[in-house]
Amino acid sequence: MRRIGLWVPLLALGACEGPAGPGGPAGQPGAPGQDGGPGAGGEDGEDGEDGGSHTLVFEDIGVATTDDEKRAVRASARAWVDGTEVPLQYHTLVRSGEIVGTGTFGLLTGQDGAPLTGRDGSLMISKDADFTSLHPVGSEVYAVTHLESQPGGMYLTRLTQDGATGALVAVDTGPVDFSAWHGLWTPCAGSVSPWGTHLGGEEYPPEARLWDEADTVAQLGVGDRNMLAYLGLDAWSDANSDGAPDLPLSVADAAYNPYWYGYPNEILVELGGATPVKHYSMGRVSIELAKVMPDQRTVYITDDGTNVGLYLYVADAPGDLSAGTLYAMKWYQISDAGAGAADLGWISLGHATDAEIAAYLQADLRFLDLFEVALPEAGEESCPDDFVGINTGDRGRECLRLVPGMEQAASRLETRRYAAWLGATTELRKEEGLAHDPLTNTLYLAISEVEYGMEDLERTGLPDERHDALGPNDIRLAYNKCGAVYALDLAGHATIGSDYVAENMYAYVEGVPYPGASPFPGNACSVSHLANPDNLTFVEGYGTLIIGEDATVGHQNDVLWAYDQQTGRLDRIFSTPYGAETTSPYWYPDLGGFGYLTAVVQHPFGETDQLQPHDPLDEAAYVGYLGPFPSMSQ
Amino acid sequence: MGTWLLSLVGCLGGPGPVDSDLDLRTEVRTVPAPWIPPQCYASTAGGAHNSCWTCHQTPREPNFIDDAALQLEASMPGPAAQNPWTHTLGPAPASIPEAEVLAWVRTDNYRDEDGTPSLARALRALPAGWDADGDRSWDGYVPDAWLSADSRGWDRAPTGEPTGWRAYAYWPLPGAFWPTNGSWGDAWLRLPEVYRTDSEGAPSEEAYRLNLALLEAVVRREDVPLSAPVDETRHGDLDRDGQLGQAHLVSIRGWEPRQGQLLRWVGAAGQRQDRGELQPPTPGLFPEGTELLHSVRYLDVSGDTVRMAPRLKELRYAVKTRWQSYADLELAAASEAREEEQEPDVLHPPQADLERGVFTGTGWRLQGFIEDHEGELRPQTVEETSFCAGCHGGVGATVDSMFSFARKVPGDSGWRADPEAAYALPDRIRADGRGEAALYLQTTGTGDDFGANDEIRAEYFDAQGQLDPVAAAALASDLRPLLLPTPARAIELDAGYLALVRQQSFSRGRGEAFGLSEAQIHRVIPEGQRTGVEQPVLPEWARPTR
């Protein structure tokens, strides 16, 4: 095991031959405190194989300290690729609400293809652009962008590429049509499959048990009510002003099934269009993203939320995600030092095809068709006979009994509950990005906050059993509000039939909370370390892991970090205005002869004073890229 | 870093009484979530006390924040679970002699001797400790209201010139805004110049009056009577009867933008709207540039009666800086609900800075001024001004993040600032037919947010805690007996607050209450616990069908 142990701040430049870069403003942070007994960490050893022979060094942009810096999108002005300086810039491709060619980027559309509007006639334009993938198709380049809203959306944008400079410019845009799939629910992060398709997912899907328990539309979540608008139903109108929506729940229920949402989706981008498919066989959880391994069969799926799991899907055939076997992770803890370490086991949830699951949806299965429920007993610590206690998701503690014969349906419609029911570990919290280093066959996984189910009968450091009761309490770690990036060593597994099965999971780079009051208001986590890691991408051959933050309290300004595995150095390469989130970093080593690092600035908060003309774009998301880099393909 | 925050900056300001030695530039928060007010820590006494409903409500579009469930179940982000408003827990400060209190409250701290707002003068001189960005210029609100209204509510400078501000009478939100619970308050509104200008480009009181009536109609969502008929051939179909005749009221009936049925402003604003430069009058929303001003006052006594004191405790200002459409608000509410669900323990501090105040996220900028230890108004620190943002922008009961204007006394007679008659109102009748103040008494058992107003308890409830039907019925004609405390209580409330002014300890409370027992206020919110309230109180506009 290549444990690096607790990462220590390394402000000095490591080995590389590149110039040190200005590295300036970093450095004010006070001592980030003693991270109580990390145990015998620090044996770096055996590194050598990482990073190949190439080097990549970014100029560190420092911590945003002035008001102007805190309100700006800032990016490294240069990097050194194998010692050669490369000028960098953040280029905006498109912003939400911008008219590009024939389309308005981010405008949400309904089942009938018409734009969605508010009752005042205003256009519904999502400001929550998220993962954006780039696709060379023939001589064209396309971008596919997630709109992480409810209802969700996806936009296909045609780009031109300047052959001399590599500059990408948006020339046309339009929505991807999900009407064959009842629409799209809150797509979040994503990836590009080895065969070039876009892989997205639907995060935080509607809670099916809530639907079965609700009496009125008002008891549904705001997201459900907005999703009904996609289907042409008005869940907000209260024409008789009785304080309740006019729409009867029975009508909403007949038009809607919560099990339509929560799956990985795959988008085939071709000249002039994009075709989406939801892969029901890959299971239904709060999908942060699905990431396919180089064998084109093995896929990891992360599950964002409270008391969530980690899933492994092995497709029957390479390049075809419509049929396969799904596994859920079991955590066997071997260390509670820092953000911990465990050996992993994988529990099979069985085989399914997309078509088999589609048939269950056709039959309009609902939660109570899959499970019987009972109330937990004895102070919610145990379940009646024949019921299994689980603790998953926001619902937490439940006593469930599988309806006989519903194994396959439950495995894909209620994947997380079914996994827990079988004994898998559903105690992860805020499980986010994934990246893979093929040279070392290591998977990196971001946990934005080590808390709740990951703690040992605590909640944010205080005694509280709510996230462990009724469950196995497999993960027993100390609270770390700053989160950590974990590494998972992948290896061959004969039973599962893949060369990419994670055998362990261990803390790799951790965020460091300030022990007392923060010296930097608004930054609860050390500003010289990462905080609340979210999206990840790996610069293959250069040993560089790019780590994006979603740091609501950890850091005032979200940062993209470049972690150099050879030197242990962390450099800030991009930072967003406060209130905004940096999402979607994704590395393209060679696209028409240039490299690109995509990055999206989500929900920047436009502040204007009344005396200035108001620019509606102030609060619009930016979709863009850092680069262009030279081609850096391996 | 760190030590400079505590150092005092030398006085650079000009002459004047303002204590410009204060360095207000700190961004340090002494409490994790200063925008969550003390009321949110009040005990519901097993369901017997529910004052939650005044804020946490079933919303009406375009407010999409449905937080009525907070009436039934306590929920607080982890870092805010501990009640930081320790003034409410500790004993009342040592008493201050009555004469000293009265002398204090009777001194006007808003105007200089020549009538100019003192604070405006101080802000123009800008002490270094108030100059957050170091540019020697104040970027926020500079008081420009004289708080001196004529009989129709128009604020006038000593020259008689109107300032654009107009005072309105309103039913104060039950609880903290009743003088018996601490403060007197007035309210003022101003629309940008274009709404005060006629079609020929000239300043026009008539255009302004009609635009204010339109605003009242869209915010209150009721027909607004006009005291004199208006010629619609000049101003458009104000009564929405489909004909251009004489309008006796302004109406929003038939508003259906998706069918092309829009409302239209009067005068120059209407012209700019026609050119697509201004949003049309839109139910539930104020136009961009709307300003609101609220002076929070001490209580003065005169014989047996309690009246408005000349001295301000606070000056609160709001300006709408961003138009947020129904679609914007709907998507934002879903996104916020998702964040709260995913990260129940993460606080989302509103963006704020010393000079401009706090941004609500719903299009408003709010800014508060409060007394320094010598009683002069000063800008609130980032932490202090963040206090505004919890109620304005994050709850279901507001109309476009605001409370008071939707509670305006209807029509022309509601435009006034007559301190003598301010609370001479009948109880506000809810859509369900009940009197609002009477209902609040019923759901709180004491007439305040903490179960601590013993004066009301003694006056309106019997020994068993049952509401006295005769006293309650009298509210239907006059709220003053309920809303105004006895002189003794008024002086006690003033004295308690004055002690906090001298301590400058507003981060621990603003005198909402002192010495509350554990039965009255939680030290730590019992997360996820049922409040004991079984049926949420519906919003005032709801007409139950059953």
Interface residues (C-beta under 8 A of the other chain):
Chain A: Q28 G30 D67 L116 T117 G118 R119 D120 G121 S122 L123 M124 I125 S126 K127 D128 S149 Q150 T186 Y204 A218 G221 V222 G223 N226 W236 S237 D238 N240 S241 D242 G243 A244 D304 G305 T306 D394 K430 E451 R459 T460 L462 R466 A517 P519 F520 P521 G522 T552 V553 Y578 G579 H603 F605 G606 E607 T608 D609 Q610 H614 D618 E619
Chain B: M1 G2 E27 V28 R29 T58 R60 E61 P62 F64 D66 G78 A132 D133 D139 P192 P257 R258 L262 T282 P283 L285 E288 G289 V319 K320 T321 R322 W323 S325 Y326 A327 D328 L329 E330 L331 A333 A334 S335 A337 R338 E341 Q342 E343 D345 V346 L347 H348 P349 Q351 D353 R356 F359 G361 R365 A431 G528 L538 P539 W541 A542 R543 P544 T545
